Amino acid sequence: MNTSDYYGEARIIAANLKNAGREADGTNLIDAIEAGATATEILMALRFHLMNLLADQSLPTIIRSPTESLYKRINSVLS
């Protein structure tokens, strides 16, 4: 059984992004959670936004590590 709190982790990443001055990126993650109608839809949206974050080489390491971890786990669940 997978006990991960994907939404909680995404909210923490969003807060860290906002604290780092990346308001739009943080808002995208929160919007993905709040706008989704189903768990699958939410996870797909989170995966999309996390993938875009990881493509940004300027993403601070302190944010990159949890982002990478969450992306990999969500990707695994959706595959």
C-alpha positions in Angstrom: 0.0 0.0 0.0 1.3 3.4 -0.9 0.8 5.9 1.9 2.4 8.9 0.1 0.6 12.3 0.5 1.2 13.6 -3.0 -1.0 16.6 -2.5 0.7 17.5 0.8 4.1 17.2 -0.7 3.1 19.3 -3.7 1.7 22.0 -1.4 5.1 22.1 0.5 6.9 22.4 -2.8 4.5 25.2 -3.9 5.1 27.1 -0.6 8.9 26.7 -1.1 8.6 28.0 -4.7 6.6 31.0 -3.5 9.1 31.7 -0.8 11.8 31.6 -3.5 10.0 34.3 -5.5 8.5 31.8 -8.0 4.9 32.7 -7.3 3.5 31.5 -10.6 5.1 28.1 -10.3 3.8 27.6 -6.8 0.3 28.7 -7.9 0.4 26.2 -10.8 0.9 23.3 -8.4 -1.9 24.5 -6.1 -4.2 25.1 -9.0 -3.5 21.5 -10.3 -4.7 20.2 -6.9 -7.7 22.4 -6.6 -9.0 22.3 -10.1 -8.8 18.6 -10.7 -12.0 16.6 -10.7 -10.4 13.2 -10.1 -7.3 11.9 -8.5 -5.9 10.8 -11.8 -6.5 14.2 -13.3 -4.8 15.9 -10.4 -1.8 13.6 -10.5 -1.5 14.1 -14.3 -1.5 17.9 -13.9 1.0 17.7 -11.0 3.3 15.5 -13.1 3.1 18.0 -16.0 4.0 21.0 -13.8 6.7 19.1 -11.9 8.3 18.0 -15.2 8.3 21.6 -16.3 10.0 22.7 -13.1 12.6 20.0 -13.4 13.4 21.2 -17.0 14.4 24.6 -15.5 18.1 24.4 -14.7 17.9 27.4 -12.4 15.6 25.6 -9.9 17.3 25.7 -6.5 18.6 22.3 -5.3 16.6 22.6 -2.1 13.4 22.6 -4.3 14.8 20.3 -7.0 15.3 17.3 -4.8 11.7 17.0 -3.4 10.3 18.0 -6.8 12.3 15.2 -8.5 11.3 12.7 -5.8 7.6 13.5 -6.1 7.7 13.5 -9.9 9.3 10.1 -10.0 6.7 8.6 -7.6 3.7 10.2 -9.4 5.1 9.1 -12.8 5.5 5.5 -11.4 1.9 5.5 -10.2 0.5 6.8 -13.5 2.6 4.4 -15.7 
